[in-house]
Structures are given as structure tokens and as C-alpha cells.
């Protein structure tokens, strides 16, 4: 099977989340999933009132309005230096919520007082000991929420490409809540599980191109709520040779050469030619 889905959320069976304390999440991930290596930053969403906790990446949902059942913290942890040096910041806006050191990381509190509409925005957990090690999180009141890491991706026939989507809700998502589609056809390949958010395609074919859609639907029926994210994949075939080459002598030291570009250029912008 050329499609490989990387698990990012479920820590137990495919249909049920396993409750765990936040300090152990990074260790669990390293033990189970090869995509998470020591030093990676992991963000865990914690519902303080219910003690539920689940890993989030890219997007996380919170509830505002004084609900006693939904009080959130976001724990940023790393196994690198036991999380020493981690800190939260907010893109383009000052960070108004408190931070507390926890095991292997730092916690961002939204529970005192409850989150409000002004808390929505882009938050960054960075490592002061590394210039390029950070995790970006879009914290939103949308329930559910869905984001695509990239709106469009260009790849070539025979390459390997990864499409990354993010999904979130006020509670851990179940397998049945998320559906992936390619050109409106549900993707069902091998051991595919809907709670996985990275779709890796090896040995890409032209037929793999098109619109990839990840949909999140809660409470199907009359009172359903939903969110959708899209990434368009353009697959470019290997370029053919230039066409209609011709030349004309100008003088003993000059030659005029002309040609037409290759015929197969879908999604490709040629920046220059090498003449030898």
C-alpha cells in the first residue's frame, strides 16, 4: 500500500482515547510512533474540570462563556533537557495568560478566569536552547475546527509527499468523527484510521493529484456541527525535452538558438535553461 497514515492522536485503541497525565505523553509518543523523536515539542490539551487530556497539533478548541465543565490548560513538553527552556508566546499580541513550569515543560493556563473570545489566536511554544525548535498552535473557539498545513502542494511523479491536516474539538475526537477524501471519494486504504492526520503517499502517480479534504463532523444529524480543511495536490510528470530547436549563424563568433518549451508543464514554472 503506497498510502501511509501517521498516528498523531489515539494512544489506545483506534476508537477510544486513553487518559493519561500530561507529563507522560512525550514518552508514550516516543515509544509508539517513529515520527516523534527525542527533542520534539509535544502540546497536550487538558480539560482541568474533567481531567481529560489529549495531544493536539496545529489547532486546538476551547470553550468560553463561563462553563464549569470546560476549563483548559495547554501543556508544552519536550524530552530535550527535561523541557527546560520551553516558553509560550503569542504571535503579534502580548501573552496575557499565566505560564507555570511542569514536568518536562511549561503550562499555559486558560482556566483562571475562564477563556474568553479574546484568547483566540496563534500561540507558539519555543525552546530557548534551540533557534529552530518550536510548535505553533491555533487556539480557537470553533468546535470542531480543521486546518490544513498547506493549501497547495506540488510534487513530481515518483516522489514521496506528505499532506498534513489538523483537527480539533472540545473533547478528544473519535475515529468516526473524521473523514478523508480525494476528489470527493473517501480514502480507504489498508490499515487507514480516521484519527490520523498525516497522509504520506509514496511513489506518487498522476492519479494521486487533486483535492484532498479532511472533514470533522460532530453529532451527525439535525444538530450536527462540522469543519473542513483542504489541500490541493498538483502532480507534475517528469519534464520532456525542449521542442523545435533551431539555430542561425550570425557571424563567426555568434549563433542564435531558439526552441519551444517542453509540452508537459502542468503546475511548473521554468526559471531558466542550461545551454552546453
N, C-alpha and C positions, 0 to 999 in steps of 0.2 A: 504494500500500500504506500503510495507516494505522499499521502497526507499524514502529517504527524501533529497531534494536538498536545500542547504542553500544559500540564495541570498547574493552575495558579491558586485555586480556591479550596477545593474539597480536601480535607485532611482525614476523612474517614471513608465511608462508602460513598459511591457516586451520588446518592440521593439524600444523604444526611450529613450535616456538618458535625464535626467533633469539637466539643467545647474544650478549651484549654486556657491556661493562663498565658498572658502575653509574653512573658519572659522566655517561654519555651518555643515560641513559634519559629524563630530563625533556626533553631537546632533541628526541629522537625522537618523543615523545608530542606535543609542541607542533607539530611538523612534520606529523604524520599525522592527529591527531584534534582536532577543533574543541572538544571538551568540556574539553580540558586547555589552560589559558591561562597565560601567564607569571605566576608568583607562586603557582600551585597547588603543594601539597606532594605529592610522589610517594614512596611507600615501595617499596623493592625488596628482595626476599628473596634472599640469597646463600648457596649451599652452598659453604663455603670449600674443602672437600676436592675437589669436582669442578669448581669454577669456574662452575657453572650459576648463573644469576641470572634472576629473573622478577619482574614487578610484582605486588604484592599490594595489596588494598584491603579493609578491613573485617575480614578474618580471614586468619591465616597459620598453617601447620602446622610444627611442629618435632619432632624425634625425640630422646628422652632414653634413657640407658642405656649410654652409652659407645661408640656406633657410630662408627668412624673415618671412615665414608663420609658422615656427616650432621653437619656442624658449621656452625652458622648465624650469620650476621650480618644485621641489618636496616638498610639504608641509607635515610635520610630526606633527600631532596634538594629543592631549590627553585631556580628561576632568579631569584627575587627577592633582590636584594642578594648574589648568589652563594651563597645558603644561609647567610649569616652571621646568627646569632641563633637558628638552629634548635637545639632541645634535646629529649631524651627524658625522659618522666616516666611513672610508673605509678600508675594510679588506686587510691587508698585504701591503697597499700602503698609502702614506700620502694623506690627503684630500686637493686637490688643488683648489676647488671651494668655494665660499663665502657662509656664513650662515647668516641669518637675522631672528631676533625674529618677530613672527607674532602672531595673536590672537590664544591662546591655543596651541602654538607650535613654531616650527622653520622651516625656509625655506632653501632649498639647491638650489642655482642658477646655471643654465646651460645656461643662456641667455646673458652673458656678459663676454667674447665673446661667440659666438655660440658653442654648444658642438662639440667636435672632437672625433676621434676614440680612443684616449687615455682615454676618460671618461668612457668607458665600464668597468664594474666590479661589485663587491659586495659591497653594501653600507648598513650601519647599523644605524638605529635611536634608540638611547638608552635613558633611563631615569636615570639621575644621582641619583635620590632619591630611585631607586629600583635596586637591583642586578640582577634581572631576568626578567625585563620588557624591551623588545626591539622588533624591527621589522626589518627583513632582506629583502633587495630588490636587485635583479639582474637587473642592468640598462644596457641595450644592444641596439645596433643599428639595431638588427634584426627586421624586420617588415613583418609579425607578429612574435611573439615569444610565445613559450609554454614551460612550465617546469612542472615536477612532483615533489611534495614534497618528495616522496619516490619512488624508482624504484621498490621495492617489499615490500609486507605486508603479514604477516602470522597471521591468526586468527583461531578461533575454531567454530565448528558448534554450533549455538545458541547464539553466541556473537553478539555484535554490532561493526561495523567497519566503519571508515570514510576514503575515498580516496580523497586527495586534489590535485588539478591541478591549475596551474597558466596560464593565457593567457593575451596577451598584443598586442597593435598596436599603430600606431601614433595618432589615433583618437579613441574615445570610440567604443567598439565593439557592434555590433547588435546581436540580438538573432540568426539570421540566419547564423552568421559567425562561430559559434562553434557547433561541433557535438560530442557527447559522444557515444562510442561503447564498448560492451563487446564481446570479441572474434569475432570482425568484424560485430556484429549485433547491429544496432542502438538502444540505450536505449530510450524508450518512455513509461514513467510511469506517470499516473495521471496528476498532475499539474507541471510536469517537464518543466523547462525553460533552454535553452542552455547557457544563460549568467551566470548561477550559476556554481560555481567552486568546491563546496564540495559535494561529493556524500556519503551519510550515508546509510548503509544497516543494518537494524535490523534483529534479528533472522536469522543469516546467515545460508544458506544451502550449501551443496557441489556444487550445480549447480551455485552458485554465484562466484565460483573461475574462474580464467582465466585472460586474458589480457584486462585491461581497457585502452582505448585510447581516448584522447581528441584532436580533430583536429580543427585548426583555418584556414579558407580559406577566403582570401580577393579577390574581383574582379573575381568571378568564370568565367572560360572560358580560352581563349588562354593566357591571361596575368595574370592569377591567381598567387597569392603567398600564401604559406601555411607553417604551422608549426604543429608539432605533439608531444605530450607527452604521456608516457606510465607508467603504474603501473601494476605489476603482483600480483594478489591476490591469495595466497595459503590458502585453507580452509582445516583444519585438523579435522577429526572426533574425537570424544572423544575416548581416548585410551582404548583398551580392556585389559583384564588381561594378565599377562605373561603366557607363554605356557610351557608344558612339564617339570613341576617341578619334581625334583628327589633329593634324599638325600642318603648319605652314612656315617655310623658311622666310625670314625677314631679311637677314644678311648673314655674313659669315660667322657672326657671334651671337645671333639672336634667333629664337624659334618661338612661334606662337602655338600653344597647345590648347585644345578645347575638348570638353566632354560633357556628358549629361550625368546627373547623379544616379545612384542605384535605384532600381524600380521599387524595392520594398522598404519603405521608410515610415511605417506606422508608429507614431509617437516618438520619432527620433529627430533630433536637430543636429545636423552636421556642422561642426565648428571649423573644419579645415581639411585639407588633403596633403598627403606627403607625395612628392614627386622625386623619383630616383632613377 
